Amino acid sequence: MTAAVAIDAARARLAVDSRCRLGEGVLWCERRQALWWTDIQSARLWRHTPGDRRSRYWRLPDRLGSFALCESGRLLLGLAKGVYSADPGAAEDLDALAPTLLAPVEADQPTLRINDGRCDRSGNFVFGTLNEDLRRAPMGRFYQYSRRHGLRPLALAGVAIANSLCFDLDGRGLYYCDSRQGRIMHVAYDADSAQVGAPEVFAEVQAPASPDGAAVDSEGRVWSAQWGVGRVVGYGHDGRVERVVEVPTSNVSCLSFAGAALDEIYITTAREELDDAQRRAQPDAGGVFRASVAGVRGLAEARFDDR
């Protein structure tokens, strides 16, 4: 990875020793000052409140690829084969959630499941699917879900592993990637019509790094969790690397800006795809890490409009 600008570096430290098989999709709820994330392969939804350092999880009926905070306080869940609604607040004394199906997704495609997703700045949930077949044919698609329009496909080319979904500050541009292609793309996006423009390459990600989850900060930088190389990278508006957060485990999956001032970065990781020797060398793999980068703040997470 090269850049023509000076690169500021920071280092993340373990915040929650959750030991997830595949920690992903981390979001910060500024109302409750709570962190949410999913362990996809274990079908668990996690919550951590830094104020009292308490963590817990709920079991789910299927794997949770991504999710969104809702205006009502509920959660919108992208389980493997459908979009669901759930209310963890009504299940504080339970160890499992019983979500309600809102829309099935690709029920006729058994190898596809919902993967990365995020709310756009107009309150719609945008997500993509992943092909679990070992040949990884680019069959995955991107969708927008809303109460008003239901499920609408986005006119983007098929992918093997949909990832990196996040939005420009004004909500009129969408970032995304196929993790297997090593390029973060940018496309014009209209939330009302669910229409997109012609994709352009925003940033090239050099192997062995693979772009995973992403987020946009308050100045419009794109921050990318990079699987396989133990880092989160902050890209400037021109797609060049400006900041790096080093994470002491290889498989870094997603990030969220958090804290009362949104000046912390929480980062999910995975134990998946590590052999026994790597797991011994990386005992904190699967945990959630925290870092602060001088002068960097995020935005409150957009919420799904379920009113």
Residue pairs with C-beta under 8 A, 6 or more apart in sequence:
1 205
1 206
1 209
1 233
1 241
3 240
3 241
3 242
4 240
5 236
5 240
5 241
5 242
7 241
7 242
7 243
7 244
8 242
8 243
8 244
8 293
8 294
9 243
9 244
9 245
9 246
10 243
10 244
10 245
10 246
10 291
10 292
10 293
10 294
11 245
11 246
11 247
11 248
11 291
12 232
12 245
12 246
12 247
12 248
12 265
12 267
12 289
12 290
12 291
13 289
13 290
13 291
14 248
14 284
14 287
14 288
14 289
14 290
15 48
15 50
15 266
15 287
15 288
15 289
15 290
16 35
16 46
16 48
16 55
16 287
16 288
17 284
17 287
18 39
18 46
18 55
18 57
18 286
18 287
18 288
19 271
19 285
19 286
19 287
20 37
20 39
20 42
20 44
20 46
20 268
20 269
20 270
20 271
20 286
20 287
21 39
21 40
21 41
21 42
21 270
21 271
21 272
21 286
22 39
22 40
22 41
22 42
22 253
22 270
22 271
22 272
23 37
23 38
23 39
23 46
23 253
23 254
23 268
23 269
23 270
23 286
23 287
23 288
24 37
24 38
24 39
24 40
24 65
24 66
24 116
24 213
24 253
24 254
24 268
24 270
25 37
25 38
25 40
25 64
25 65
25 66
25 67
25 116
25 117
25 213
25 254
25 268
26 35
26 36
26 37
26 213
26 254
26 255
26 256
26 266
26 267
26 268
26 288
27 35
27 36
27 37
27 67
27 68
27 69
27 256
27 301
28 34
28 35
28 36
28 256
28 257
28 258
28 259
28 262
28 266
28 298
28 301
29 35
29 36
29 69
29 301
30 262
30 300
30 301
31 73
32 49
33 49
33 50
33 51
33 260
34 47
34 48
34 49
35 47
35 48
35 49
35 50
35 256
35 258
35 266
35 288
36 45
36 46
36 47
36 67
36 69
36 75
37 45
37 46
37 254
37 268
37 288
38 44
38 45
38 46
38 64
38 65
38 66
38 67
39 46
39 57
39 286
40 63
40 64
40 65
41 63
41 272
43 59
43 60
43 61
43 62
43 63
43 64
44 57
44 58
44 59
44 60
44 64
45 57
45 58
45 60
45 64
45 67
45 75
45 77
45 88
45 97
46 55
46 56
46 57
47 55
47 56
47 57
47 88
48 54
48 55
48 288
49 55
50 258
50 259
58 88
58 91
58 94
58 95
58 96
58 97
59 95
59 96
59 97
60 77
60 79
60 96
60 97
60 99
61 79
61 98
61 99
62 79
62 80
62 81
63 79
63 80
63 113
64 77
64 78
64 79
65 78
65 79
65 80
65 113
65 114
65 115
65 116
65 117
65 127
65 130
66 78
66 114
66 115
66 116
66 117
66 118
66 127
67 75
67 76
67 77
67 78
67 117
68 75
68 76
68 117
68 118
68 119
68 125
68 301
68 302
68 303
68 304
69 75
69 76
69 119
69 301
69 303
69 304
70 76
70 85
70 303
70 304
70 306
71 123
71 303
71 304
71 305
71 306
71 307
72 306
72 307
73 87
73 89
74 85
74 86
74 87
74 89
74 306
75 85
75 86
75 87
75 88
76 83
76 84
76 85
76 102
76 125
76 145
76 304
76 306
77 83
77 84
77 85
77 86
77 99
78 84
78 105
78 114
78 117
78 125
78 127
79 99
79 114
80 113
80 114
81 104
81 105
81 106
81 107
81 113
81 114
82 101
82 102
82 103
82 104
82 105
82 107
82 114
83 101
83 102
83 103
83 105
83 114
83 125
83 145
83 151
84 99
84 100
84 101
84 102
85 99
85 100
85 102
85 306
86 97
86 98
86 99
86 100
88 97
91 97
91 98
102 145
103 145
103 150
103 151
105 114
105 129
105 143
105 151
106 112
106 129
106 141
109 129
109 139
111 131
111 132
111 133
111 139
112 129
112 130
112 131
112 132
112 139
112 140
113 129
113 130
113 132
114 127
114 128
114 129
114 130
115 127
115 128
115 129
115 130
115 140
115 161
115 162
115 163
116 127
116 128
116 162
116 163
116 164
116 165
116 212
116 213
116 254
117 125
117 126
117 127
117 128
117 165
118 125
118 126
118 127
118 165
118 166
118 167
118 302
119 125
119 126
119 301
119 302
119 303
119 304
120 126
120 144
120 167
120 171
120 174
120 189
120 191
120 302
121 167
121 170
121 171
121 191
121 302
122 171
122 191
122 192
122 305
123 146
123 302
123 303
123 304
123 305
124 144
124 145
124 146
124 191
124 194
124 304
124 305
125 144
125 145
125 146
125 304
126 142
126 143
126 144
126 145
126 154
126 165
126 174
127 142
127 143
127 145
127 162
127 165
128 140
128 141
128 142
128 143
128 159
128 162
128 163
128 165
128 176
129 139
129 140
129 141
129 142
129 143
129 162
130 140
130 160
130 161
130 162
131 137
131 138
131 139
131 140
131 160
131 161
136 160
136 161
136 180
137 160
138 157
138 158
138 159
138 160
138 178
139 158
139 160
140 158
140 159
140 160
140 161
140 162
140 178
141 153
141 154
141 156
141 158
141 159
141 162
142 153
142 154
142 156
142 159
142 162
142 165
142 176
143 151
143 152
143 153
143 154
144 151
144 152
144 154
144 191
144 194
145 151
145 152
146 152
146 305
147 305
147 306
149 194
152 194
153 194
154 194
154 196
155 195
155 196
156 176
156 187
156 196
156 199
157 199
159 177
159 178
159 180
159 181
160 178
160 179
160 180
161 178
161 179
161 180
162 176
162 177
162 178
163 176
163 177
163 178
163 179
163 211
163 212
163 213
163 214
164 175
164 176
164 177
164 179
164 184
164 211
164 212
164 213
164 214
164 224
165 174
165 175
165 176
165 214
166 174
166 175
166 214
166 215
166 216
166 222
167 173
167 174
167 175
167 189
167 216
167 302
168 174
168 175
168 216
168 220
169 216
169 218
169 220
169 299
171 189
171 191
172 188
172 189
172 190
173 186
173 187
173 188
173 189
174 186
174 187
174 188
174 189
174 196
175 184
175 185
175 186
175 202
175 214
175 216
175 222
176 184
176 185
176 187
177 183
177 184
177 185
177 211
177 214
179 210
179 211
179 212
179 227
180 210
182 204
182 205
182 206
182 207
182 209
182 210
182 211
183 201
183 202
183 203
183 204
183 205
183 211
184 201
184 202
184 203
184 205
184 211
184 214
184 222
184 224
184 235
184 239
185 199
185 200
185 201
185 202
186 199
186 200
186 201
186 202
187 196
187 197
187 198
187 199
187 200
188 196
188 197
188 198
189 195
189 196
189 197
190 196
201 239
202 222
202 235
202 239
203 222
203 224
203 235
203 239
203 240
204 239
205 211
205 224
205 226
208 228
208 229
209 226
209 227
209 228
209 229
209 231
210 226
210 227
210 228
211 224
211 225
211 226
211 227
212 224
212 225
212 226
212 227
212 252
212 253
212 254
213 224
213 225
213 253
213 254
213 255
213 268
214 222
214 223
214 224
214 225
214 255
215 222
215 223
215 255
215 256
215 257
215 298
216 222
216 223
216 299
217 223
217 234
217 257
217 296
217 297
217 298
217 299
218 262
218 297
218 298
218 299
219 296
220 237
221 234
221 235
221 236
221 237
221 242
221 243
221 296
222 234
222 235
223 232
223 233
223 234
223 235
223 243
223 255
223 265
224 232
224 233
224 234
224 235
225 232
225 252
225 253
225 254
225 255
225 267
225 268
226 232
226 233
226 252
227 250
227 251
227 252
227 253
228 250
228 251
229 250
229 252
230 246
230 247
230 248
230 249
230 250
230 251
230 252
231 244
231 245
231 246
231 247
231 252
232 244
232 245
232 247
232 252
232 255
232 265
232 267
232 291
233 241
233 243
233 244
233 245
234 241
234 242
234 243
234 244
234 245
234 293
234 296
235 241
235 242
236 242
243 293
243 296
245 265
245 267
245 291
245 293
247 267
247 269
247 289
247 291
248 282
248 284
248 289
249 269
249 282
249 284
249 285
249 286
249 287
249 289
250 274
250 278
250 282
250 285
251 269
251 270
251 271
251 272
251 273
251 274
251 285
252 267
252 268
252 269
253 268
253 269
253 270
254 267
254 268
255 265
255 266
255 267
255 268
256 265
256 266
256 298
256 301
257 263
257 264
257 265
257 297
257 298
257 299
258 264
258 265
258 266
258 290
258 298
261 297
262 297
262 298
262 299
262 300
263 292
263 296
263 297
263 298
264 290
264 291
264 292
265 290
265 291
265 292
265 293
265 296
265 298
266 288
266 289
266 290
267 288
267 289
267 290
267 291
268 288
269 284
269 285
269 286
269 287
269 288
269 289
270 285
270 286
271 279
271 285
271 286
274 282
274 285
278 285
279 285
